[in-house]
Amino acid sequence: MAEQKSESQEPACGCKLGRVAAKYDLRDIDEKLVEYWTHDGDEQRSTRELATYVNQRTLEAAVTNAGISHKEGEIENTYRLLTSDDVTSGTRTETRNELEQDGVPIDAVESDFVSHQTVYNHLTKCLEASIKPPSDEEILEKSEEKLGALQSRTVAVTTDTVEKLDRDGILDIGEFNVHVSVTVTCEDCFREYTVQDLLEQRRCECQESDDGEQ
């Protein structure tokens, strides 16, 4: 088994991410983090996505240092098995045991995984990187996407639940559709809006407009 590169380079900074980058010889990690974080448009990555990126690189380095070959996508899948809430504890334990048997010090590797807050602190304090704040339109667009995804998830879960109950004979229903509608009520005037209408209108009709008119 190849020894882990624990002294391949001096940490560029004293934070956890800097120490991890030095320990696993992640030589280009700072450049990649700044590039991905400050990129304009759809290619920009959040600090949560960047934490996953760093942790996958860390796991890949540990697997490589243990002399284990891997195919494309295997590191990402192994990381998912170790960290995802959708994975059972039995599967997670089995994955950890297999890595341990192959010579990967998985306890140490997992303790070296970083959080999104660690990534943010490293970017802003150690690397002095910054991004321009999103516009109101961008914030509204992302909010609409997030709420739309939540509604779609609710529809999917409800559909699966009703179908299962129908199959088990607990419910009796023919062909059906599930519709989810969320409304927002202004407590000042009791007007109701769908979320989409409110985001498009950006204010209740009872609130003052920018020019002071009701």
Disulfide bonds with the S-S distance in Angstrom:
none
